[in-house]
Amino acid sequence: MSYNPSDIESKWQTIWSETGAFEPLDDKSLDKKYILSMFPFPSGRLHMGHVRNYSIGDAMARYYRKQGYNVLHPIGWDAFGMPAENAAIKHGRHPKEWTYSNIDYMRKELSALGLSFSKRREFATCDELYTKWEQEFIIKMFEEKLLYRESTTVNWCEECHTVLANEQVEDGCCWRCSNEVELKEMPGYYLDIRKYADELLDDLKLLEGRWPSQVLAMQSNWIGKSQGLEFSFSFSNDSKEKLENKFNGFDVFTTRPDTVYGVTYTALAPEHPIVKELIKNSLLDADIAEKIIAMGNMTEVERAKADKEGYDLGLTVIHPLTQEEIPVWTANFVLVSYGGGAVMSVPTHDERDFEFATKYNLPMKYVISGGEEGSAYTGDGELINSDRLNGMKNSEAKEAVIKLFEERGLGEGTTNYKLRNWGISRQRYWGSPIPFVHCDSCGLVAEKVENLPIALPEDVEITGEGNPLENHPTWSNCACPQCGADAKRETDTLDTFVQSSWYQFRYATDPKKWNSCGIDKEDVDYWLGVDQYIGGIEHAILHLLYARFFTKALRDLGFIDNLKEPFENLLTQGMVLMDGAKMSKSKGNTVDPDALIEKYGADTARLFTLFAAPPQKELEWNDSAVEGAFRFLKKLYSRKSKVVGNTLPIINQSSLTKDEKIARVKVYEALKRSIDVYEKTFAFNTLIAGCMEALNALDKQKNEEIWREGLYIITHLLEPITPHICAELSQELFESKNLTGGKIEILDEVFVQDTITLGVAVNGKRRAEIEVEAEASKDEIIARAKESIPKWLEGKNVVKEILVPKKMVNLVVK
């Protein structure tokens, strides 16, 4: 009778594996559910964050299987990336060998948790077959001009020896290794994600109420759509001569055209071509030039945190409306990646411009009424000092100024975005090779599709110095796919976020078709979108934005049909904390899931992670709570001796005692709650608490039928959370009928109460409890309440009688 999780869990994991219990069915006439957790990087061992993430998804998948749905619940491995190369350097192991050996170990860990993943659909993104189809997508994007190569200033991580996308720079540091990022000019490949900026922004509306509002806001802000005026400042004649007539001026974009008459200086980014020309030709003081270069080498995040700083460039431009000469500065707050790296500055109506102008004693002019000297006024008002627009409300003046510029041919209304195109080149070995060839005659040429995959050479030396592919003696040598001449293969590899941008479609494609196609349209039409996606909020911009972009791009390229969004619903689970800090190996505060399972069993690990906190909240590790979860499962297992029959009994409610009725109520309350929990709130902690309360209530009565009904329902409810123990009890007690027989009907009669319990208070203080007939009148209840508290009424006058239906009687006395 003792609970032995090791034996039980081993037994059921073997049964599930041998029967292929969790493979989706081929029948597309069935209603489907696609439950997907973000796949892990094969680092070598699972951590408690994995346990939590996959326990959440598994509970949903198991629940929907029991509801009769065809469920796709896959797992794979996000297998390319720098950690494998770092391990090769540190341990002398080949990245491929390191990666696949880690996958083998972690696969066993996942199995030990009893997770109901499809085994046939498992893959690693470093599999050559995955690379083959991914390279086909990349070639198609190149042919359709969605992918291009150009030389630009990029974020460079010296520690990882690779380029980073803007989204991968966190507080000026590499998202992967936390090394400080620097700016560097070099060629690279870019995906034109900006082409989809409006669609990515507009389709966020489709996800409202389905994705966390925080994630939607983060994506909207990152795309950063703004509308305004674009126009040119022309250089004065003296400035043109100084620049040897190489530049006539520069363009600016502003979202505040209503303040254009208040421009008193302009500012260029330190890496703007005009600034570079001044430095190149020694037209600036050497000390100032050196400081500007240093300023330009700072990342955007570093500049945002730094004090405002700039230098007068000794140039002037002509205001297009007033014809006034305006000084040109370079400033650290101007970014070359936004608005062309040039801004008009109106210090009286912009806090940033005001701070800069105050520091350098630059002129100021108010053009909107309501401002006070010595501060920037950013509110609404009427235009002043604005020529013929004086007196117009500034909200109306925005359109009027744009119209004025357009009529005079000076500029035009336009839309701008903060979103930059996605740089996908990485200078490392362990990644998917970019399938292009450099030919002296033909230029940049895509590899022929029939030659794919372009696989990585295995005979490389990884030292941490440079890209091993560039140092390989023969790998890059090839024939031009176009003219056949000797050529060089591209040695950059793809950003790993490319692999995770389309993996949801690969899972949906029947494995029998994997050799013949990367994505099968018919399969994708059936399975997508993903009904429930689960993962960390740290992927709000990176992975989730890229996956949305890839969905729209692959649709337009003809690889999938008209799918707007890949993930219909998103749950972002909280982190697992230890003593208030995120668990991490570097902090030495991790808990080993293997040791936890060995001591308590997988069901205890799963129960604890889902009971300790709602999935969306952070989970604080608690040893005593783990013990408590184990005790509950032991208690549940021991109660099997209370059951004699093996069917769901038909119970005569009217013949039950009070304790028997209470026990039934608790059981059915949990059943009622389960639908909302599994399909809407995911507050598994409340469902588990309800099952615990039900078991406690069952312990207070001895009716075998009530016990049988109670355990029949409780094991049905807990099976998605603690599948092994529930499968064992269900098989032994109910021939597994409560796990395979579909939905269990909620009996309304259980909740019909013959009597109710009410609190009795005197002057608001609770003094007693009474039990009365459910249909008792107010007079009967008041009379019964007075009888229950004679000593509190002695010598008192009852001046008011208050009945809160089904809850409380309050007698006000003097």
LINZIJO-V731033 format. One record per pair of residues at least 24 apart in sequence whose ideal C-beta (glycine too) atoms are under 7 Angstrom apart, sorted by the first residue. I is the first residue (numbers start at 1). GAP is how many residues later the second one is. D is the distance in whole Angstrom. If there is no record, write none. Layout:
i/gap/d
I/GAP/D
I/GAP/D
This chain:
i/gap/d
1/637/6
1/640/7
3/630/6
3/631/5
3/634/4
5/595/7
5/596/3
5/598/6
5/599/7
6/595/7
8/716/5
8/717/6
8/720/5
9/105/6
9/592/6
9/593/5
9/715/4
12/102/7
12/712/5
12/715/5
12/716/7
13/98/6
13/101/6
22/51/7
22/94/4
22/95/6
22/96/6
23/95/5
23/97/6
24/46/6
24/47/6
24/48/5
24/94/6
25/45/5
27/43/7
28/498/5
30/40/4
31/38/5
31/39/7
32/37/6
32/38/5
32/40/7
32/494/6
32/495/6
33/31/4
33/36/4
33/38/5
33/498/5
34/38/5
34/493/5
34/494/7
34/496/5
34/497/5
35/25/5
35/26/4
35/29/7
35/36/6
35/38/5
35/496/6
35/497/5
36/38/7
36/468/6
36/494/5
36/497/5
37/497/5
37/498/7
38/496/7
38/497/3
38/501/7
39/36/6
39/37/5
39/38/6
39/39/5
39/464/7
40/37/7
40/38/7
40/66/7
41/37/5
41/40/7
41/42/7
42/35/5
42/37/6
42/57/6
42/60/4
42/61/5
42/64/6
43/40/6
43/59/7
44/58/5
44/61/7
45/61/7
46/60/6
46/63/5
46/547/5
47/536/6
47/543/6
48/528/4
48/535/6
48/543/5
48/545/6
49/526/7
49/527/5
51/62/7
51/542/5
51/554/6
51/558/6
52/521/6
52/524/6
52/557/4
52/567/6
53/481/6
53/482/7
53/520/6
54/56/7
54/59/7
54/61/5
55/551/5
55/554/5
55/555/6
56/478/5
56/515/7
56/517/6
56/559/5
56/626/7
57/477/5
58/57/5
58/58/6
59/551/7
59/625/6
59/661/4
59/662/5
60/472/6
60/618/6
61/55/5
62/54/6
62/657/6
62/658/4
62/661/6
63/615/4
63/657/5
66/673/7
67/676/7
68/674/6
72/46/7
72/435/7
72/436/7
72/455/6
73/43/6
73/44/6
73/45/6
74/43/6
74/44/5
74/47/4
74/48/7
74/433/4
75/35/7
75/42/4
75/47/6
76/46/6
76/47/5
76/48/6
76/427/6
77/26/5
77/47/4
77/48/7
78/47/6
78/418/7
78/421/7
78/422/6
79/45/4
79/46/5
79/47/4
80/45/6
80/46/5
80/350/6
80/351/5
80/352/6
80/416/5
80/419/6
81/349/7
81/415/5
82/78/5
82/94/6
82/346/6
84/346/5
85/343/6
85/344/6
85/345/5
85/377/6
88/374/4
89/373/6
89/374/7
89/375/5
94/364/7
95/334/7
95/335/4
96/362/7
99/27/6
109/484/7
109/485/7
112/485/6
112/490/6
113/489/5
113/492/7
113/493/7
114/488/5
114/609/5
114/610/5
120/391/5
121/386/5
121/390/6
123/383/7
125/374/4
125/378/7
128/325/5
128/327/5
129/385/6
130/376/7
131/301/5
131/322/5
131/324/7
132/320/5
132/321/4
133/385/3
134/298/6
134/364/7
134/365/7
135/297/7
135/300/4
135/317/5
135/318/6
135/319/6
136/313/6
136/316/6
136/382/6
137/417/7
137/422/7
138/296/7
138/297/6
139/296/6
139/307/5
139/308/7
139/310/6
140/417/5
141/50/7
141/412/7
141/416/7
142/304/5
143/303/7
144/413/6
146/45/6
146/46/5
146/49/7
146/407/6
147/42/6
147/44/5
148/42/6
149/38/6
149/39/7
149/40/5
149/295/6
150/37/7
150/40/7
151/34/7
151/35/6
151/36/4
152/36/7
153/30/5
153/32/5
153/118/6
154/30/6
154/32/6
154/34/6
154/269/6
155/26/5
155/28/7
155/144/7
156/25/7
156/26/5
156/27/7
156/28/4
157/24/6
158/24/7
161/266/6
161/267/7
161/305/6
162/264/5
162/265/5
162/266/5
163/25/6
163/260/6
163/262/6
163/263/6
163/264/7
165/257/6
165/258/5
165/330/7
166/254/5
167/374/5
167/375/5
168/374/7
169/130/6
169/132/6
171/130/6
172/127/5
172/129/4
172/130/5
181/118/5
182/115/6
183/114/6
183/116/7
188/235/5
188/237/4
189/235/5
189/236/5
189/245/6
189/303/7
190/231/4
190/232/6
190/233/5
190/234/7
191/230/6
191/231/4
191/233/6
192/229/6
193/226/7
193/228/6
193/229/5
193/356/5
194/223/6
194/225/6
194/227/5
196/353/6
196/356/5
197/26/6
197/28/7
197/220/5
197/222/5
199/353/6
200/348/6
200/349/6
201/24/6
203/361/6
203/362/6
206/358/6
206/359/6
207/358/6
210/358/6
210/359/5
210/360/7
211/359/4
212/358/7
212/360/5
214/323/7
215/322/6
215/325/4
215/329/7
215/355/7
215/357/7
218/322/5
218/323/6
219/321/7
219/322/6
219/326/6
222/196/7
222/197/6
222/319/5
222/323/7
223/194/6
223/195/7
223/196/5
224/193/6
224/194/3
224/195/6
225/190/6
225/192/6
226/29/5
226/190/5
227/28/7
227/188/5
228/25/6
228/26/5
228/27/4
228/29/6
228/186/7
228/188/7
229/25/5
229/28/4
229/172/7
229/173/5
229/176/6
229/182/6
229/184/6
230/181/6
230/182/6
230/184/4
231/89/6
231/174/6
231/179/5
231/180/3
232/179/7
233/33/6
233/84/4
233/85/7
234/83/6
234/84/5
235/80/7
235/82/6
236/80/5
236/81/7
236/82/6
236/89/6
239/76/4
239/77/6
242/41/6
242/73/7
243/34/6
246/31/6
247/27/6
249/68/6
250/24/6
250/92/5
251/89/5
251/91/7
252/87/7
252/90/5
252/91/6
252/92/5
253/86/4
253/87/7
253/161/7
253/163/5
254/90/6
256/90/7
256/93/7
257/141/5
257/144/4
257/145/6
258/125/7
258/136/4
258/139/4
258/140/5
258/143/6
259/87/4
259/90/5
259/108/6
259/109/7
260/61/7
260/141/6
261/60/7
261/61/7
261/106/5
261/124/6
261/125/4
261/126/7
262/84/4
262/86/6
262/87/6
262/103/5
262/104/7
262/105/4
263/56/6
263/63/6
263/81/5
263/82/7
263/83/6
264/62/7
264/81/7
264/83/6
264/98/6
264/99/4
264/100/6
264/101/6
265/61/6
265/62/5
265/64/6
265/80/5
265/92/7
265/97/5
266/51/6
266/60/6
266/62/5
266/76/7
266/77/7
266/78/6
266/79/6
267/43/6
267/62/5
267/63/7
267/64/4
267/67/5
267/76/5
267/78/6
268/60/7
268/62/5
268/66/6
268/73/6
268/74/5
269/65/4
269/66/6
269/67/4
269/72/4
270/25/4
270/26/4
270/60/5
270/62/7
271/25/4
271/65/5
272/64/6
272/69/5
272/70/6
275/38/7
275/55/5
278/35/6
292/38/6
295/37/5
298/34/7
300/35/6
303/29/5
303/30/6
306/26/6
308/24/7
308/25/6
308/47/5
308/48/5
308/51/6
310/46/6
310/50/7
320/90/5
331/25/6
337/83/6
338/80/6
339/77/6
347/29/7
348/28/6
348/29/6
349/27/6
349/28/6
349/29/6
350/26/6
351/25/5
351/27/7
368/26/5
422/124/7
424/70/5
424/71/4
424/74/6
425/67/4
426/66/6
426/67/5
426/68/7
426/69/6
427/40/5
427/65/6
428/39/6
428/65/6
429/27/7
429/31/6
429/33/6
429/38/7
429/39/4
429/40/6
431/62/3
431/63/6
431/65/7
432/61/6
432/62/4
432/66/7
432/67/7
433/60/6
434/56/5
434/58/5
434/59/6
434/60/6
436/54/4
437/41/6
437/43/6
437/44/6
437/50/5
437/51/7
437/52/6
437/53/7
438/49/6
438/50/5
438/52/7
439/41/4
439/43/7
439/44/7
439/46/6
439/48/4
441/42/6
441/44/6
442/38/6
442/40/5
442/41/5
445/35/6
445/36/5
445/37/5
447/34/6
448/33/5
467/24/6
497/45/6
497/46/6
497/49/5
500/43/5
500/47/7
501/45/5
501/46/5
501/49/4
502/48/5
502/52/7
504/24/7
504/26/6
504/62/5
505/55/6
519/40/5
519/41/6
521/39/6
521/40/6
524/36/5
525/36/6
528/35/6
528/38/7
529/34/7
529/36/6
529/37/6
529/38/6
529/39/4
530/36/6
530/37/5
530/38/6
531/37/6
531/38/6
532/37/5
532/39/7
533/34/4
533/36/7
533/37/5
534/37/5
534/39/6
535/37/7
536/36/6
536/37/7
537/35/4
571/44/6
571/45/7
571/111/6
572/44/7
573/42/5
573/43/7
574/39/7
574/42/6
574/43/5
574/44/4
574/45/6
575/43/5
576/43/5
576/45/6
577/41/5
577/42/7
577/43/5
577/44/7
578/43/5
591/30/6
600/26/7
600/30/5
602/122/7
603/30/6
603/119/4
603/121/5
603/122/5
604/25/5
604/26/5
604/29/6
606/115/6
606/116/6
607/26/7
607/81/7
607/114/6
607/115/5
610/74/4
610/75/7
610/78/7
610/111/6
611/74/5
611/77/5
613/72/6
614/69/5
614/71/6
615/67/5
615/69/7
632/60/6
633/89/7
633/92/6
635/60/7
636/59/6
636/89/7
637/88/6
637/92/7
639/72/6
640/89/6
640/92/6
640/93/6
642/62/7
642/65/4
643/64/6
643/65/5
643/68/6
643/90/5
644/60/5
645/63/6
646/87/6
646/88/5
646/89/6
648/61/6
648/64/5
649/56/4
649/59/6
649/60/6
651/54/6
651/58/6
653/96/5
653/97/7
657/44/7
659/41/5
659/42/4
660/41/5
660/43/5
660/46/5
662/35/5
663/34/4
663/35/5
663/37/7
663/38/5
663/43/5
663/47/6
664/42/6
664/86/5
665/85/6
665/86/6
666/27/5
666/28/4
666/31/4
667/27/5
667/42/7
667/43/5
667/46/5
667/47/7
668/78/6
668/79/6
668/82/5
668/83/7
670/24/5
670/47/6
671/42/5
671/46/6
671/73/6
671/75/6
672/74/6
674/43/5
684/37/6
687/30/7
688/33/7
691/26/6
691/27/6
712/26/5
713/31/6
716/28/6
756/50/6
758/49/7
758/50/6
758/51/6
759/48/7
759/49/5
760/25/5
760/28/6
760/29/6
760/49/5
761/47/6
761/49/4
762/27/6
762/30/5
762/49/5
762/51/6
763/49/6
763/50/6
764/46/6
767/25/5
778/25/5
781/28/6
782/27/7
785/24/4
785/26/7
